[in-house]
Amino acid sequence: MPTIETVTGSVDSAEIGLTLPHEHLFVDMLGPDDPRFCHVDWPIIRDECSRTLTEVRRLGVDFLVDCTALGIGRNVALLSDVSLATGVRIVCSTGIYKALVPTELRDAAPEELAARFVQELTEGIDGTDVRAGVIKLATTESGATPRETDVHRAGAMAAVATGSAIVLHSPHAEVTHDVVAVLEGESFDPARLIWAHAHDSTLEENLELAERGVTISYDAISARDDAEMVDRIGVLDRKGFGDRVIVSTDTSMWVNPPDLAYDRSIEHLLGVFLPRLEASLGADARRRLTHENPARAIARPTRG
């Protein structure tokens, strides 16, 4: 059976409940070269994230995918502590954001990066038994840099080796197509790709990649017009791609430095957007978006 790896253990994908497939507890945008990187008060951050997720859990959320990769502040101890404190099951990411490569991997070849990702997906992270559940990659909006392409190749190698999904930060469709070509060059199946920030491209561009099996992630709910998002989802559904859409908010509960924080609202997604979508498209469509589609997109086959 397909399984989902969380920071508190493996879960049968059939058990998945209401899921937020693209969120962040903590993000550090300074980068590994900045001396202030991750020099923060972790107990305060843990308490704040726990308060937020306690409310999210009260609103019915069962699973959350934390899309924070290496190089931007991923902290598995934080994720584990908050998951245990709140009851929200959290999926952790491996992978690298753009070219923010951790110092110890600065000169690593794609094959070495892939080996690190596979280790984190199958054995554990930072000496723990916490395993990553997805691979997070990203590309510069104007096109991948050579180092980003190295990371993309590594991510594809790791995905092929483990059956894991890739979450790709790429707001523009033309660049996304270029990255997909690089991934396919490593025998990666686009049906295992989640295109994050697809709302920044046109509906027609969304449809083109959905036709290739890509999961379309509208993860700025509360920051984009609700009616437009509902309309897009309706078109994708009518075109036969209703199983290839997921929704989230891309909330960062704590951002370092604080002046880079941005407002998103999980409460709006749950309390306003989803009821509006259900009124327009029906209860079955709502459940697909929040339960079945995330489970299919992020689960990976159990291997003997």
C-alpha positions as CSV (number, residue, x, y, z in Angstrom):
1,M,0.0,0.0,0.0
2,P,1.2,3.6,-0.6
3,T,2.5,5.3,2.5
4,I,3.1,8.8,3.7
5,E,6.1,9.5,5.8
6,T,5.5,11.9,8.7
7,V,7.9,13.1,11.4
8,T,6.2,10.7,13.8
9,G,6.2,7.7,11.5
10,S,4.8,6.1,8.4
11,V,1.1,6.3,7.7
12,D,-1.0,4.3,5.3
13,S,-2.3,6.8,2.7
14,A,-5.8,5.5,3.2
15,E,-5.7,7.0,6.7
16,I,-5.0,10.5,5.5
17,G,-7.5,13.2,6.7
18,L,-7.9,16.9,5.8
19,T,-4.5,18.0,4.5
20,L,-2.7,21.3,4.0
21,P,-0.2,20.2,1.3
22,H,2.0,23.3,1.1
23,E,2.8,25.2,4.4
24,H,5.8,26.2,6.5
25,L,6.3,26.3,10.2
26,F,9.7,28.1,10.1
27,V,11.6,29.6,7.2
28,D,14.9,31.4,7.3
29,M,15.5,33.4,4.1
30,L,18.9,34.7,5.1
31,G,20.7,31.7,3.6
32,P,23.4,29.5,5.1
33,D,26.2,32.0,4.4
34,D,24.7,34.7,6.7
35,P,26.0,34.5,10.2
36,R,22.5,35.2,11.6
37,F,21.1,32.1,9.8
38,C,18.9,30.2,12.2
39,H,20.2,32.1,15.2
40,V,16.7,32.5,16.7
41,D,14.9,31.7,19.9
42,W,13.6,28.2,19.1
43,P,11.5,27.8,22.3
44,I,9.5,30.9,21.3
45,I,9.1,29.7,17.8
46,R,8.0,26.2,18.9
47,D,5.4,27.7,21.2
48,E,4.0,30.1,18.5
49,C,3.8,27.3,15.9
50,S,2.1,25.0,18.5
51,R,-0.5,27.7,19.2
52,T,-1.2,28.1,15.5
53,L,-1.4,24.4,14.8
54,T,-3.6,23.8,17.8
55,E,-6.2,26.1,16.3
56,V,-5.6,24.5,12.8
57,R,-6.2,21.1,14.4
58,R,-9.4,22.3,16.0
59,L,-10.6,23.4,12.6
60,G,-10.2,19.8,11.4
61,V,-6.7,19.6,9.8
62,D,-5.1,16.2,10.2
63,F,-2.0,16.4,7.9
64,L,0.3,19.2,6.9
65,V,3.2,19.1,4.5
66,D,6.0,21.4,5.6
67,C,7.8,22.4,2.4
68,T,10.9,23.9,4.0
69,A,14.0,22.4,2.4
70,L,17.7,22.4,3.4
71,G,19.3,25.8,3.2
72,I,16.2,27.8,4.4
73,G,15.9,26.7,8.0
74,R,14.4,23.2,8.1
75,N,14.3,21.9,11.7
76,V,13.1,18.4,12.2
77,A,13.1,18.8,16.0
78,L,10.7,21.7,15.7
79,L,8.4,19.8,13.4
80,S,8.5,16.7,15.7
81,D,7.8,18.7,18.8
82,V,4.9,20.6,17.3
83,S,3.4,17.5,15.8
84,L,3.4,15.7,19.1
85,A,2.1,18.8,20.9
86,T,-0.8,19.4,18.5
87,G,-1.8,16.1,17.0
88,V,-1.3,17.5,13.4
89,R,0.7,14.9,11.5
90,I,3.6,16.7,9.6
91,V,5.4,15.7,6.5
92,C,9.0,16.9,6.3
93,S,10.9,17.8,3.1
94,T,14.3,17.0,1.8
95,G,15.7,18.9,-1.2
96,I,17.3,22.3,-1.6
97,Y,15.7,25.7,-2.3
98,K,17.1,27.3,-5.4
99,A,20.9,27.6,-4.9
100,L,20.8,28.0,-1.1
101,V,23.0,24.9,-0.7
102,P,24.1,24.0,2.9
103,T,27.8,24.7,3.4
104,E,28.8,21.0,3.7
105,L,27.2,20.4,0.3
106,R,28.4,23.5,-1.5
107,D,30.7,21.6,-3.9
108,A,28.7,18.3,-4.1
109,A,28.0,16.8,-7.4
110,P,24.4,15.9,-8.4
111,E,25.0,12.3,-7.5
112,E,26.2,13.3,-4.0
113,L,23.3,15.5,-3.5
114,A,20.9,12.7,-4.6
115,A,22.6,10.4,-2.1
116,R,21.9,12.9,0.7
117,F,18.2,13.2,-0.3
118,V,17.8,9.4,-0.5
119,Q,19.4,9.0,2.9
120,E,16.9,11.5,4.4
121,L,14.0,9.9,2.7
122,T,14.8,6.3,3.7
123,E,17.0,6.4,6.8
124,G,16.7,9.6,8.7
125,I,17.7,13.3,9.0
126,D,20.5,14.8,11.1
127,G,21.2,11.6,13.0
128,T,17.5,11.0,13.9
129,D,15.0,8.4,12.7
130,V,12.8,11.1,11.3
131,R,12.5,10.6,7.5
132,A,11.5,13.1,4.9
133,G,8.3,12.5,3.0
134,V,8.7,14.6,-0.1
135,I,11.5,16.4,-2.1
136,K,11.3,20.2,-2.3
137,L,13.0,21.9,-5.2
138,A,12.8,25.5,-6.5
139,T,13.9,27.5,-9.5
140,T,14.8,31.1,-10.1
141,E,11.7,32.7,-11.7
142,S,13.7,33.8,-14.9
143,G,15.1,30.3,-15.4
144,A,17.2,27.7,-13.5
145,T,20.8,28.6,-12.8
146,P,23.4,25.9,-13.5
147,R,23.7,25.1,-9.8
148,E,19.9,24.9,-9.5
149,T,19.9,22.4,-12.5
150,D,22.4,20.3,-10.6
151,V,20.0,20.2,-7.6
152,H,17.0,19.4,-9.9
153,R,18.9,16.5,-11.4
154,A,19.7,15.3,-7.9
155,G,16.1,15.6,-6.9
156,A,15.0,13.6,-9.9
157,M,17.5,10.8,-9.1
158,A,16.3,10.6,-5.5
159,A,12.7,10.6,-6.6
160,V,13.3,7.7,-9.0
161,A,15.2,5.8,-6.4
162,T,12.6,6.1,-3.7
163,G,9.3,6.7,-5.5
164,S,9.0,10.1,-3.7
165,A,7.1,13.1,-5.1
166,I,8.8,16.3,-6.0
167,V,7.3,19.7,-5.0
168,L,8.6,22.3,-7.4
169,H,8.5,26.0,-6.6
170,S,8.2,27.6,-10.1
171,P,5.7,30.4,-10.6
172,H,6.1,30.6,-14.4
173,A,5.0,27.9,-16.8
174,E,7.8,28.3,-19.4
175,V,10.4,27.8,-16.7
176,T,8.5,24.9,-15.3
177,H,8.5,23.1,-18.7
178,D,12.3,23.5,-18.8
179,V,12.7,22.0,-15.3
180,V,10.4,19.2,-16.2
181,A,12.6,18.4,-19.2
182,V,15.6,18.2,-16.9
183,L,13.8,15.9,-14.5
184,E,12.6,13.7,-17.3
185,G,16.3,13.4,-18.4
186,E,16.8,11.5,-15.2
187,S,13.8,9.2,-16.0
188,F,11.5,11.1,-13.6
189,D,7.7,10.6,-14.2
190,P,5.9,14.0,-14.3
191,A,3.0,12.3,-12.6
192,R,5.1,12.5,-9.4
193,L,5.5,16.3,-9.7
194,I,3.5,18.8,-7.7
195,W,3.8,22.2,-9.4
196,A,3.8,24.8,-6.6
197,H,2.5,28.3,-7.3
198,A,0.7,27.2,-10.5
199,H,-1.8,30.1,-9.8
200,D,0.9,32.5,-11.1
201,S,0.5,31.0,-14.6
202,T,-2.6,31.0,-16.8
203,L,-5.3,28.4,-16.7
204,E,-4.3,27.3,-20.1
205,E,-0.8,26.7,-18.9
206,N,-2.1,24.8,-15.9
207,L,-4.1,22.6,-18.2
208,E,-1.0,21.8,-20.4
209,L,0.9,20.4,-17.5
210,A,-2.1,18.7,-16.0
211,E,-2.4,16.8,-19.3
212,R,1.1,15.5,-18.6
213,G,0.1,14.2,-15.3
214,V,1.4,17.0,-13.1
215,T,-0.5,17.9,-9.9
216,I,-1.5,21.6,-10.0
217,S,-1.0,23.3,-6.7
218,Y,-3.0,26.4,-5.9
219,D,-1.2,27.3,-2.7
220,A,-1.9,31.0,-2.3
221,I,-5.5,30.6,-1.2
222,S,-6.4,33.8,0.8
223,A,-3.9,35.8,-1.2
224,R,-5.7,35.3,-4.5
225,D,-9.2,36.0,-5.6
226,D,-11.4,33.1,-4.4
227,A,-13.8,33.2,-7.3
228,E,-10.9,32.9,-9.8
229,M,-9.5,29.9,-8.0
230,V,-12.9,28.2,-7.7
231,D,-13.4,28.8,-11.5
232,R,-10.0,27.4,-12.3
233,I,-10.6,24.3,-10.3
234,G,-14.0,23.9,-11.9
235,V,-12.5,24.0,-15.4
236,L,-9.8,21.5,-14.5
237,D,-12.5,19.2,-13.0
238,R,-14.7,19.4,-16.1
239,K,-11.6,18.7,-18.3
240,G,-11.0,15.5,-16.4
241,F,-8.2,16.7,-14.2
242,G,-10.1,17.0,-10.9
243,D,-7.8,14.5,-9.3
244,R,-4.7,16.6,-10.1
245,V,-5.5,19.7,-8.1
246,I,-4.5,20.6,-4.5
247,V,-5.0,23.7,-2.5
248,S,-3.1,25.3,0.4
249,T,-2.0,28.7,1.6
250,D,1.9,28.6,1.7
251,T,1.7,30.2,5.2
252,S,5.0,30.7,7.0
253,M,4.2,30.7,10.7
254,W,7.6,32.2,11.6
255,V,10.0,33.9,9.1
256,N,13.5,35.0,9.8
257,P,14.2,37.9,9.4
258,P,10.7,39.0,10.5
259,D,10.5,41.9,8.0
260,L,10.2,39.2,5.2
261,A,7.0,37.8,6.8
262,Y,3.9,37.8,4.7
263,D,0.2,37.4,5.5
264,R,-1.7,34.2,4.5
265,S,-4.7,32.7,6.3
266,I,-5.3,29.0,6.8
267,E,-8.5,30.0,8.6
268,H,-9.7,31.7,5.4
269,L,-9.0,28.6,3.4
270,L,-10.9,26.4,5.8
271,G,-13.7,28.7,6.8
272,V,-14.4,30.7,3.7
273,F,-12.8,29.3,0.6
274,L,-13.7,25.6,1.0
275,P,-17.3,26.3,1.8
276,R,-17.5,28.5,-1.2
277,L,-15.9,25.8,-3.4
278,E,-18.3,23.2,-2.1
279,A,-21.3,25.4,-2.8
280,S,-20.1,25.8,-6.4
281,L,-18.6,22.4,-7.2
282,G,-20.1,20.0,-4.6
283,A,-19.0,18.1,-1.5
284,D,-17.2,15.4,-3.6
285,A,-14.9,18.0,-5.2
286,R,-14.1,19.5,-1.8
287,R,-13.1,16.1,-0.4
288,R,-10.9,15.3,-3.4
289,L,-9.0,18.6,-2.9
290,T,-8.5,18.2,0.8
291,H,-8.2,14.4,1.2
292,E,-7.8,12.1,-1.8
293,N,-5.7,14.4,-4.0
294,P,-3.0,15.3,-1.4
295,A,-2.8,11.6,-0.4
296,R,-2.3,10.5,-4.0
297,A,0.2,13.3,-4.8
298,I,2.5,12.8,-1.8
299,A,2.3,9.1,-1.0
300,R,4.9,6.7,-2.2
301,P,4.8,2.9,-2.8
302,T,5.9,0.7,0.0
303,R,9.1,-1.1,-1.0
304,G,10.2,-4.5,0.3
